[in-house]
């Protein structure tokens, strides 16, 4: 039994069939940045954390523990689209992280950026609460709770990564979605 566990702990990441741009979205604290950084580390993808380009108005809303307005979001996503298109010109493979709480903004991203696939990163409420509680200087649990009310669930065709069990669990899920099929010969 130890051999099976040890081999499962060393599964390499295989994104052979992934599109050139993966966009990780989900609730604050679900681990989007963690999964994006893991992909970058293990498979040399460039990672872009789109929160780096939040508008000043959005940063102020977070500081004041207010939810984002539709106007804030509508002004923000064209900036994200432009930045992704710039980065795609510089990097072969790109992984992007950002909450994208509204389906219409996800639809804009998919229709504006060729070869992009949206993946939802999810975790239990308890796990999210613990992660937010451990953060220093990031979004507070109060802000996350206010934002949670605005989150629209992804459509049924969206791939979901459950981020609760660590690196190997994430690798296994990504591999199920994107690994090169085994060459099976009879």
PEDADA-V472804 format. One record per pair of residues at least 6 apart in sequence whose ideal C-beta (glycine too) atoms are under 7 Angstrom apart, sorted by the first residue. I is the first residue (numbers start at 1). GAP is how many residues later the second one is. If there is no record, write none. Layout:
i: (I,I)
gap: (GAP,GAP)
//
This chain:
i: (8,9,11,11,11,11,13,13,13,13,13,14,14,14,14,15,15,15,16,16,16,17,17,17,18,19,19,19,20,20,20,20,21,21,21,21,21,21,21,22,22,22,23,23,23,23,23,23,24,24,24,24,24,24,24,24,25,25,25,25,25,25,25,26,26,26,26,26,27,27,27,27,28,28,28,28,28,29,29,29,29,30,30,30,30,30,31,31,31,32,32,33,33,34,35,35,35,35,36,36,36,36,37,38,38,39,39,40,40,40,45,45,45,46,46,46,46,47,48,48,48,48,48,49,50,50,50,50,51,53,53,53,54,55,55,55,57,58,58,58,61,61,61,62,62,65,65,65,65,66,67,67,67,67,73,73,77,77,80,81,81,81,84,84,84,85,87,88,100,100,101,101,101,101,102,103,103,106,109,109,110,110,118,119,119,120,120,120,121,121,122,122,122,123,123,123,124,127,129,132,132,132,132,133,159,161,161,161,162,163)
gap: (160,159,157,160,161,164,29,30,158,161,162,161,164,165,166,28,159,163,162,163,164,161,162,163,160,96,97,98,72,73,74,95,63,67,73,75,92,94,95,73,95,97,73,86,93,94,95,96,8,11,12,71,72,73,95,97,7,73,74,75,81,93,95,6,73,94,95,96,72,101,121,124,71,104,111,116,119,99,102,103,115,91,92,93,98,133,90,92,132,65,89,16,64,129,86,126,128,135,11,13,59,61,10,129,132,6,56,6,7,55,48,49,50,41,45,47,48,48,35,36,39,46,48,48,30,46,47,48,47,26,27,30,22,17,20,21,15,10,14,18,6,7,11,77,81,75,77,78,81,80,79,80,82,83,29,32,28,31,18,28,31,32,10,12,29,28,7,6,6,9,46,49,50,51,50,49,52,12,7,9,6,8,40,40,42,34,38,40,40,42,38,40,41,39,40,41,40,37,12,7,8,9,12,8,18,9,12,13,11,7)
//
